[in-house]
Amino acid sequence: MLKLFSTVTKKVIVGYLVVVIFSLSAVGFALTRLHRQTLETQRLVNVDFRSFELVRDLQQNLLAQENIEKQLLILRDPALSELRMSRNGEFTRFALTLNYLADSETMKSLIKLVETYRQADSQLSEALFFEDWAKAQKISNEVTVPLRIQLLNYLAELRQQQQQTINADLEELSQNTGRAFQMTALLALIGICLSAPVSVTVILSIHRSVRALKKATQKISAGRFEHQPELSGEDEFAQLARDFSRMGEKLRELEQLRLDANPLTQLPGNLAIDREIDTRISQGRPFSHLYIDLDNFKVYSDRYGYNAGSDVLAKVGEMIQNVVAQYGAVDDLVGHIGGDDYVVLSSLESGEMLAQKIIEAFEKIVPSFYSEEDRRKGSFVGEDRYGIRRTFPLMTISIAVIPSDHYVYPSRLAISQDCARLKEYLKIQEGSHYMLEKRKE
């Protein structure tokens, strides 16, 4: 009996050891692959997507430089020189960021090309500084424009390659997850077959986690960025699930911003503005809401044409951005609702000052929108919205400044209603004006 008991005991011990070995093997393998997947996901978020955003920003900056350079060489306006310096400084910051991402020959080649362009641009800047317009025009035509075209083409190809690489990495991530699932399931199944209840619990848990992550990988690979893996807790699976969620949120945010941005000014649209207002309200951060509207823009567009009107909207958007960048804070938001309506979200202290600076800047650039005859007269004859011909003054700007702290419970609806009320009052005033809402709710 003792001998038999001893044998059963050995079998139990051996069986238990086998269960433990296979269970540990399954868990160890799963955790190892999970760690690799986590590192790969973090690399995608911190390197690949960051590089993708940087290439996009470089493209937009180069296009802006091209537009400003053409206008500067034609108009020779000092204000455009300051704007060009601002764009160049922004380009330099992007170029410095490239050095931290130079982990491939492609990025190193891009850095060399960017450096070559910066050197050529420095020559152009020197000619512009001494107002040697002939030399500046020659450098632009023979050096900077060809280099910019080459750099834009390279960025376009690089961006396409980055997109393909990201898609391939996501697909590989999905395949690795599938292979990890298969191997983990096999090892755990052996433990189950040896009647190990603990192994049953482990394999079911791993199966659910891997299945959720595999599904998340497939959804994100297919562009379903809103999918949230159904995992909770503080283990590695939950951490990877949160990484997936953050990656999906980042991709969805980038997609929404791309779709929401105004195609003319590239400024954030209604979705981004509403989201920022809601965020500041929910966080209890007081702010100033500046609603900016151009007066007599429609009759201007009727007189000078659609292209001239679009050019005015783009230049006014750039002007507002420059004023906010110079006098506002880093987290201030400049948005374009549509048409001739803009929004600025700033601090309580900066709201009124920004309104003044925007009006000053607008008064400087508005004469350039008109012909010599209209500038001299200070007005022109056109038809109003009712088809009645009358004399219209040059465009002016109206700004309604709403501080959020004058509400007991601030909301987008209340701010919008007060903006509409102040706007109607400002519209009937002559000249450019702003009004600060001081009436408490």
CORKATA-V800196 format. One record per backbone hydrogen bond with DSSP energy under -0.5 kcal/mol. NH is the residue of the N-H (numbers start at 1). CO is the residue of the C=O. Records with the same first field share a line. If there is no record, write none. Layout:
# CORKATA-V800196
NH: CO + CO
This chain:
# CORKATA-V800196
5: 1
6: 2
7: 3
8: 4
9: 5
10: 6
11: 7
12: 8
13: 9
14: 10
15: 11
16: 12
17: 13
18: 14
19: 15
20: 16
21: 17
22: 18
23: 19
24: 20
25: 21
26: 22
27: 23
28: 24
29: 25
30: 26
31: 27
32: 28
33: 29
34: 30
35: 31
36: 32
37: 33
38: 34
39: 35
40: 36
41: 37
42: 38
43: 39
44: 40
45: 41
46: 42
47: 43
48: 43
49: 44
51: 47
52: 48
53: 49
54: 50
55: 51
56: 52
57: 53
58: 54
59: 55
60: 56
61: 57
62: 58
63: 59
64: 60
65: 61
66: 62
67: 63
68: 64
69: 65
70: 66
71: 67
72: 68
73: 69
74: 70
75: 71
76: 71 + 72
80: 77
81: 77
82: 78
83: 79
84: 80
85: 81
86: 82
87: 83
88: 84
89: 85
90: 86
91: 87
92: 88
93: 89
94: 90
95: 91
96: 92
97: 93
98: 94
99: 95 + 96
100: 97
101: 97 + 98
102: 99
103: 101
108: 104
109: 105
110: 106
111: 107
112: 108
113: 109
114: 110
115: 111
116: 112
117: 113
118: 114
119: 115
120: 116
121: 117
122: 118
123: 119
124: 120
125: 121
126: 122
127: 123
128: 124
129: 125
130: 126
131: 128
132: 127
133: 131
136: 132
137: 133
138: 134
139: 135
140: 136
141: 137
142: 138
143: 139
144: 139
145: 140
147: 143
148: 144
149: 145
150: 146
151: 147
152: 148
153: 149
154: 150
155: 151
156: 152
157: 153
158: 154
159: 155
160: 156
161: 157
162: 158
163: 159
164: 160
165: 161
166: 162
167: 163
168: 164
169: 165
170: 166
171: 167
172: 168
173: 169
174: 170
175: 171
176: 172
177: 173
178: 174
179: 175
180: 176
181: 177
182: 178
183: 179
184: 180
185: 181
186: 182
187: 183
188: 184
189: 185
190: 186
191: 187
192: 188
193: 189
194: 190
195: 192
196: 191
197: 195
199: 196
200: 196
201: 197
202: 198
203: 199
204: 200
205: 201
206: 202
207: 203
208: 204
209: 205
210: 206
211: 207
212: 208
213: 209
214: 210
215: 211
216: 212
217: 213
218: 214
219: 215
220: 216
221: 217
222: 218
223: 220
224: 219
225: 223
227: 224
229: 227
231: 229
239: 235
240: 236
241: 237
242: 238
243: 239
244: 240
245: 241
246: 242
247: 243
248: 244
249: 245
250: 246
251: 247
252: 248
253: 249
254: 250
255: 251
256: 252
257: 253
258: 254
259: 255
260: 256
261: 257
262: 267
266: 262
268: 334
273: 269
274: 270
275: 271
276: 272
277: 273
278: 274
279: 275
280: 276
281: 277
282: 278
283: 279
284: 281
285: 280
286: 284
288: 346
289: 402
290: 288 + 344
291: 289 + 400
292: 290 + 342
293: 398
294: 340
295: 396
297: 294
300: 296
301: 297
302: 298
303: 299
304: 300
305: 301
309: 305
310: 306
311: 307
312: 308
313: 309
314: 310
315: 311
316: 312
317: 313
318: 314
319: 315
320: 316
321: 317
322: 318
323: 319
324: 320
325: 321
326: 322
327: 323
328: 324
332: 329
333: 345
335: 333 + 343
336: 268
337: 335 + 341
338: 341
341: 338
342: 292
343: 335
344: 290
345: 333
346: 288 + 344
351: 347
354: 350
355: 351
356: 352
357: 353
358: 354
359: 355
360: 356
361: 357
362: 358
363: 359
364: 360
365: 361
366: 362
368: 365
369: 366
370: 367
375: 371
376: 372
377: 373
378: 374
379: 374
380: 392
382: 390
384: 388
387: 384
390: 382
392: 380
394: 378
396: 295
398: 293
399: 433
400: 291
401: 399 + 435
402: 289 + 400
403: 401 + 437
404: 287
406: 403
407: 404
415: 411
416: 412
417: 413
418: 414
419: 415
420: 416
421: 417
422: 418
423: 419
424: 420
425: 421
426: 422
427: 423
428: 424 + 425
429: 426
433: 397
435: 399
437: 401 + 435
438: 436
441: 406
